[in-house]
Amino acid sequence: GTNTYNPTNAASTERGEMTWSTHVMAGLGSLWILERLPGIQHGNLVLFAGAAALGALLPDLDAPRSKISQLSVGGIKPFLLPAQAVNRMVGHRSLLHSLLALVYMVFVGAICAPFIGWQVALAFWLGYASHLAADACTRSGIPFLYPKPRRFHLLPKPLRIVTGSSTEEVIFVALAMLVL
């Protein structure tokens, strides 16, 4: 596979980022954790899936051409201006791809939980965490301890994923099978 830019992807894959569809599938795949917890209301699966998918796309809010920045609700792109602002302030794969952001999302979930339910908040957070884990498996890695610039990886160098490659396609299919 090549590592060329495809405007339908989450962000420019020439920088080694996972595609948006793989991130969403990883977010949906993370929902198996909810299955293991007591008190889960299985009738809310669609709501959980939506929360996990949104969480899986949110870290790329720092990329103005990301899928989340292009999402349209009634012809309005509610995430476009925030994406552009965040990108100008911190750039892509920085703050939103860090432990600091992951912890912040715990607090956001705790604040929102009384209104949306703890299961939905957890599904959102799992989606967010899955995005960071997936990006940590790429050659680029993530700045987990931002603002320190050191990149962290979950895989040894020879196994790191090249975005848009046949390896990512296989991972997408494997995640889809997991979700089913």
N, C-alpha and C positions, 0 to 999 in steps of 0.2 A: 504494500500500500504506500501511497505517497503522503506527504505531510503538507498538503496545500490548503489554501483557504477556501472554505465553502461557506457562503453567507447564511446558509440555513443552520449552521452549527452554533453552539452556545457562544463562542467567541472565536477569534481567529485561531485556527488549529496550527498555524505556522509557529505559534509559540508553545506548542506541546500541551494544549489543554484538552481535556475530555470533551466530547460532544455533549450537547444538552440532552439528547435522547438517552445516552448512557448514564448520565447523572440522574435523570428521572427514574430510569429502571433501577439504579442502585438505591435510590430513595424508597421506591416501592418494595424492593427486596429487603430493606431494613425493617419493614413492618413485621417480619417474623418474630422480632423481639416482643412486640405487643402481644402476640399470640401466647407467649409464655407467662404473661402477667395475669394475676387474678383480677377479676372485676371488669374485664374488657367486654364491652358491648359490641358483639359481632355485627349487629345491624348497621353500625356506623362505618362500615368498611370503605364506602365511597368517600366519606368525609375524611377518614384517615389517609386514604390514598391521595386525595387532593392536598392535604396538609403536608404529607411527606414529599410530594412532587414539588410543591412551592418551596419547601425547605431545601430541597435538593438543587433548586435553581438559584436561590437567594445569594449564595456566596459570589455568584458572577454578576451581582448588581454593580460591582466595581468595573465592569466592562460595558461601555456604552452600546456595543453591538451584540450583547448577549441576548439569549432567548427571553429572559425575564424582562429585559428593558424593552423588548419589542412586543410583549404581550399586550393585547388590545381588549378593552372592556367597553363595549358600546362605541367603538371608534376612537376611544381615548387610551393612550399609553401611560398608565399611572406610574410606571416604574422608570420611564425614560429620563425625566429630569433628575430624579435621585441618582440614577446610574451615571449620568454625565457628571453630576456634582461629586459623587464619591470617587469616580475615576480621576477627576482633576485634583482632588485632595490627596489621595493615597495611591492611585494607580491600580492596575490589575494584579491579582494574586498577591495581595499584601495583607492589610488588616482583616478583611473579611474571610481570609483563608488561614486564620490563626486560632490558637487556643483562646486568646482574649475574646474573639468574636464568638467562639463556641460557648464560652462561659456566659457571655452577655446574652446569648440566646436562651440560656437556662432562666435568666432573670426575666426576659421578655415572655417566655412561656409561663413562668410563675405568675406574672401580672395578668396575662390573658386567660389563664386556666379557669378562674371563676366564671368567665363569660363563654368560653369555648369548650371547656372540659379538659381535664388533665390528660386524657388519652389523645385528644387532638393536638394539644400542646407538645406532648411527647412524640407523636408522629412527625410533627413539624421539625422538632429538634433532631430526631433520628435521620430525617431527610438531609438536614444541614450537615450533620456529622458524616453521613455517607458521602456527600460531595467532597469533604476534606479528605476522607480516606481514599476515595477514588483518585483525586488529584495527587495525593501522596504516593500513588503507585505509578505515576508518570515520570518521564525523564526530568521534567522541570521541578517536581516536588512542590512543597508548600513551605512558607515561612512560619512554621508552627509557633515559634516563640517571638513573633513580630513584637516590637520593631527590630529585633535582631535579624539581620538579613540571611542568616544560615538557612538553607533549604533542608527539609526533612523528607525522607522517603520511607515507605513501608516495605519496599522490595529491594533486593540487592541489585546493583547496577545492570547486570546482564538480563534481568527479568523485568525491568521497567518498561512500561507501555509507551509505544509511540502512537499518539492520537491519529485517528483516521486509518490506522493500519489494520491489517486483517486480524491482528491480535485483539484490537479493541472490538472489532465486529464479533469475534468469538465470545468475548466477555459479555457483550450486549446480549447475544443469544443465550448464554448461560444464565445471565441475570433474568431474562425474560422467562426462561424455563423455571427458575426458582420462584418467580412471582406467580406463575401459573400453578 
